[in-house]
Amino acid sequence: MANSLISVQIIPKTEKYEDVIPFVDAAIAVIDASGVHYEVHPLETTMEGELSTLLQIIEEMNKKMIDLGAINVITQVKILYQPAGITMGTLTEKYRG
């Protein structure tokens, strides 16, 4: 079972202030390619997995933004670390119908 949930929001800064949605799509593609369980929400994406793996994915996301031409990247991260195990469903099951 996963020991962490990480919610991440990527905010790339581009030279000419281009639309950043393609950058965000590319960041989500990095998550998707990793194979971890994740959910995309309007303001952030939440991943489920081992802490070290999820942090590595965030590093790859940031590098991808630079590779695509971003000058810099602000990354906002929220981490829930629970060694006994945690899933998104555990936290949200009472809200699902």
N, C-alpha and C positions, 0 to 999 in steps of 0.2 A: 504494500500500500504506500502511496505517496506520503512524504513527510512535510510537504510545503504547498502552499498556494501563493502565487505571486501575481499581483495585478500590475500591469505596466502600461504606461502611456508614453509614446514616443512623439517628440515635437522637433522635427528637423528644421533648421534654418537654411534657406537657400539664398544664393547670391542675388537673384533677381526677384525674390519673394514669389516664386512660382507656386502653383497649387501643390500642396503637400500630400493630397490624398494618394497619388501614385506611390509616394514614399511610404506612407502608412500601409498601403496594400503590400508593398515589398517587405516591410517589417513583419506583417502577419504571415506572409509566405515563409519567412525564416522559421517562425514558430511551427507552421504547418509541416514543413519539411523535417522538423526535429522528431515528429511522431508523438510528442506529449499531448495529453488531453488539454483542450483549451476552449474557451468561449469568448467570442467577440461581443463587447457591449458598446454602447454609444460613445463613452468617454475613455474606455480602457479595455484591455484584453486580460483575462485571467487564465493563468496556466496552472496545471496540477502536476507535481512530480517531485523528484529529489532536489533539494535546495541547490546543490552544486551544479546539477544539470540545468536548472532553470536560470541560474546566474550566468552560466556559459551562453545560453540562448540570448539573454539580454545583451551580452557583449557582442555576439554575432549580429544582432539587430542594429546596434550602434555602428559597427563597422560597415554594414550594408548601406546605411544612410550616407556615410562618407563616400563609399564607393560609387553611389548614385549621384554624388555632386553636392551634398549638403555641406555647408561650411562648418556647422557644429550641430550638436543634438542635445536637447534637454530630455532626460528620461526620468519620469516620475514612477516610483516603485513602492508598492505596499507588499509586505511579506508576512505571511502567517506560517510560522515554523512550529510543527507539532510532531516530535519524534515518534509518538505512539501511532501516528497516521491521521490523515485528514483528506477529505474529498470536498469538492464544491457541493455535491449533493447533500453531504452531511450538514452543511451550513444553511442550505436553502430548501431542503425537502418540505418543511412545513408551509412554504409559500407556493409550492407547485400543486396545481389542481389535478 
